[in-house]
Amino acid sequence: MSKQQVRAQYTQVFKLEAVRQVRSGQAIAVVAKVLGIPSASRPKAS
C-alpha cells in the first residue's frame, strides 16, 4: 500500500510575496518558516 503525497499548491501572490521578502534581505529559511513552507519544499544549499 503506497501513500501518495499531496503537493502544496501556492498562489502566484504567495510566491511573489516570498520572493519579495527574500530579495529584501530576509534569509530563505526564515521566510519559508514564517510562511509555513515545509523544509522538503525549500531549495537545497549548494
GUFI-482765 format. One record per residue: x, z, y of N, C-alpha, C, O in turn; residue number from 1; residue in three letters. Coordinates in nm, 4 decimals. Last residue first. Example, Ala and Ser with C-alpha at 12.3 -4.5 7.8 and 13.67 -1.06 7.14 Angstrom:
R	1.2850	0.7080	-0.2250	1.3670	0.7140	-0.1060	1.2900	0.7870	0.0030	1.3409	0.8039	0.1138	2	Ser
R	1.3190	0.7800	-0.5690	1.2300	0.7800	-0.4500	1.3200	0.7800	-0.3300	1.4236	0.8465	-0.3319	1	Ala
***
This chain:
R	2.3779	-0.1930	2.4942	2.4723	-0.2901	2.4362	2.6153	-0.2482	2.4560	2.7067	-0.3187	2.4132	46	Ser
R	2.0896	-0.0131	2.3977	2.2120	-0.0185	2.4776	2.3091	-0.1163	2.4125	2.3206	-0.1213	2.2900	45	Ala
R	1.7719	-0.1740	2.3551	1.8867	-0.1026	2.2987	2.0063	-0.1164	2.3925	2.0224	-0.2189	2.4588	44	Lys
R	1.4613	-0.1234	2.5274	1.5800	-0.2050	2.4973	1.6941	-0.1181	2.4456	1.7105	-0.0035	2.4874	43	Pro
R	1.1841	0.0317	2.3544	1.2812	0.0258	2.4654	1.3988	-0.0622	2.4261	1.4324	-0.0745	2.3083	42	Arg
R	1.0272	0.0698	2.1410	0.9963	-0.0458	2.2248	1.0971	-0.0643	2.3378	1.0946	-0.1653	2.4082	41	Ser
R	1.1051	0.3042	2.0269	1.1255	0.1832	1.9479	1.1004	0.0570	2.0312	1.1475	-0.0510	1.9953	40	Ala
R	1.0154	0.4962	2.2081	1.1583	0.4614	2.2061	1.1860	0.3348	2.1261	1.2826	0.2643	2.1555	39	Ser
R	0.7076	0.4056	2.3760	0.7813	0.4608	2.2616	0.9269	0.4130	2.2594	0.9571	0.3023	2.3040	38	Pro
R	0.6219	0.4823	2.7031	0.6638	0.3722	2.6157	0.7457	0.4316	2.5013	0.8439	0.5014	2.5266	37	Ile
R	0.5282	0.6443	2.9092	0.4788	0.6634	2.7726	0.5115	0.5503	2.6777	0.4376	0.5248	2.5826	36	Gly
R	0.6280	0.6479	3.1601	0.5178	0.5552	3.1359	0.4634	0.5648	2.9930	0.3637	0.5005	2.9600	35	Leu
R	0.8347	0.8326	3.1278	0.7266	0.8624	3.2215	0.6045	0.7752	3.1940	0.4910	0.8219	3.2034	34	Val
R	0.9982	0.6887	2.9461	0.9400	0.8181	2.9081	0.8211	0.8521	2.9969	0.7174	0.8959	2.9470	33	Lys
R	1.0683	0.4639	3.0982	0.9965	0.4486	2.9722	0.9283	0.5786	2.9313	0.8135	0.5777	2.8869	32	Ala
R	1.2093	0.5843	3.3076	1.0877	0.5077	3.3352	1.0036	0.4958	3.2082	0.8821	0.5154	3.2113	31	Val
R	1.4240	0.6925	3.1604	1.3355	0.7798	3.2388	1.2027	0.7102	3.2651	1.0962	0.7694	3.2473	30	Val
R	1.5453	0.4669	3.0505	1.4942	0.5720	2.9622	1.3957	0.6628	3.0343	1.2958	0.7053	2.9764	29	Ala
R	1.6251	0.3275	3.2826	1.5263	0.2695	3.1915	1.4639	0.3776	3.1044	1.3421	0.3797	3.0863	28	Ile
R	1.6488	0.5109	3.5880	1.7047	0.4769	3.4571	1.5933	0.4253	3.3664	1.4803	0.4738	3.3726	27	Ala
R	1.5742	0.3708	3.9082	1.5419	0.4643	3.8009	1.6062	0.4171	3.6698	1.6163	0.2970	3.6449	26	Gln
R	1.6178	0.1728	4.0961	1.7259	0.2647	4.0646	1.6970	0.3660	3.9549	1.7866	0.4394	3.9133	25	Gly
R	1.4414	-0.0255	4.1347	1.4590	0.0658	4.2481	1.5622	0.1743	4.2178	1.5912	0.2582	4.3032	24	Ser
R	1.4288	-0.1474	3.8891	1.5052	-0.2152	3.9950	1.5279	-0.1263	4.1162	1.6221	-0.1480	4.1925	23	Arg
R	1.2587	0.0349	3.7637	1.3974	0.0199	3.7168	1.4823	-0.0455	3.8252	1.5953	-0.0032	3.8498	22	Val
R	1.0205	-0.0061	3.9097	1.0835	0.1256	3.9064	1.2293	0.1175	3.8637	1.3145	0.1855	3.9209	21	Gln
R	0.9684	-0.2763	3.8522	0.9892	-0.2328	3.9911	1.0616	-0.0984	3.9953	1.1534	-0.0794	4.0751	20	Arg
R	0.9244	-0.2660	3.5761	1.0400	-0.3404	3.6282	1.0719	-0.2958	3.7706	1.1886	-0.2792	3.8060	19	Val
R	0.6847	-0.1170	3.5765	0.8032	-0.0674	3.5053	0.9299	-0.1358	3.5583	1.0308	-0.0696	3.5823	18	Ala
R	0.5191	-0.2913	3.7192	0.5479	-0.1586	3.7730	0.6717	-0.1000	3.7057	0.7550	-0.0391	3.7728	17	Glu
R	0.5083	-0.5070	3.5435	0.5672	-0.5253	3.6759	0.6031	-0.3913	3.7398	0.7057	-0.3796	3.8069	16	Leu
R	0.3731	-0.3869	3.3269	0.5099	-0.4374	3.3108	0.5799	-0.4519	3.4453	0.6961	-0.4142	3.4600	15	Lys
R	0.1238	-0.3319	3.4453	0.2038	-0.2237	3.3877	0.3503	-0.2666	3.3777	0.4404	-0.1916	3.4154	14	Phe
R	0.0403	-0.5929	3.5061	0.0588	-0.4953	3.6142	0.1476	-0.3803	3.5665	0.2366	-0.3364	3.6392	13	Val
R	0.0109	-0.7017	3.2522	0.1112	-0.7582	3.3421	0.1418	-0.6597	3.4553	0.2573	-0.6454	3.4954	12	Gln
R	-0.0333	-0.4425	3.0039	-0.0824	-0.5392	3.1022	0.0331	-0.5898	3.1882	0.1391	-0.5276	3.1951	11	Thr
R	0.0757	-0.4219	2.6678	0.0857	-0.3741	2.8045	0.0383	-0.4839	2.8998	0.0658	-0.6021	2.8793	10	Tyr
R	-0.0014	-0.3220	2.3570	-0.0149	-0.4364	2.4467	-0.0210	-0.3825	2.5886	-0.1116	-0.3072	2.6243	9	Gln
R	0.1761	-0.2093	2.0729	0.1119	-0.1792	2.2010	0.1058	-0.3071	2.2841	0.1974	-0.3893	2.2809	8	Ala
R	0.1065	-0.3054	1.7427	0.1940	-0.3125	1.8590	0.1148	-0.2839	1.9851	0.0014	-0.3288	2.0011	7	Arg
R	0.0490	-0.1266	1.4616	-0.0190	-0.1934	1.5711	0.0726	-0.1889	1.6917	0.1117	-0.0815	1.7374	6	Val
R	0.1680	-0.1791	1.1363	0.1838	-0.1134	1.2648	0.1122	-0.1959	1.3707	0.1149	-0.3190	1.3687	5	Gln
R	0.0127	-0.1448	0.8267	0.0520	-0.2340	0.9341	0.0611	-0.1549	1.0635	-0.0265	-0.0746	1.0957	4	Gln
R	0.1279	-0.0093	0.5332	0.0558	0.0199	0.6570	0.1052	-0.0764	0.7638	0.2254	-0.0878	0.7878	3	Lys
R	0.0823	-0.1041	0.1989	0.1618	-0.1100	0.3206	0.0729	-0.0828	0.4414	-0.0414	-0.1279	0.4490	2	Ser
R	0.0833	0.0000	-0.1181	0.0000	0.0000	0.0000	0.0876	0.0000	0.1242	0.1594	0.0967	0.1496	1	Met
***
